[in-house]
Amino acid sequence: MTKKILCLLIVFSLLFSVLFTAAEIHHDCDCGHCEICECIDICINLLSVTAVVFATVFAITAVKIITTTIVNLKEQELPNLTLVGLKVRLDN
């Protein structure tokens, strides 16, 4: 249950960050100490950090799937050939 709540909080924070940034990007700014500009910077930082995290998770998952598939294909194609399995005599 807590994972679902955490996921919903992340989705809502990303959604509201995008909406706030889109709505307030062209506000009347006096180029001084502007609270809206600071909030926009926080929203953009949040979006960029989550984009990096999602890209990293996607890359790790893709590498894991590819390596697992390659290992499974290798095991199916190559039988376990040993000298004992081939009944080779090692007489000197």
C-alpha angles and dihedrals in degrees: 000000000000091000090056091049091048091049091050091049091052092048093048093047091051092046094048091045090056093044094047092048092049093047098045102035092103101040127142103272126182090202090239128093098336118178093196091056089051091051091049090052090051091049093049091048090050091050094048094048093049090047090055091047093049092047091051093049091048092050093048091048092048092050091049093050093047095048092045090051092049093049092049092050092049092051092051096046101042118057118212100265116188133158090250091050090050090046094234115173115222100203120163 
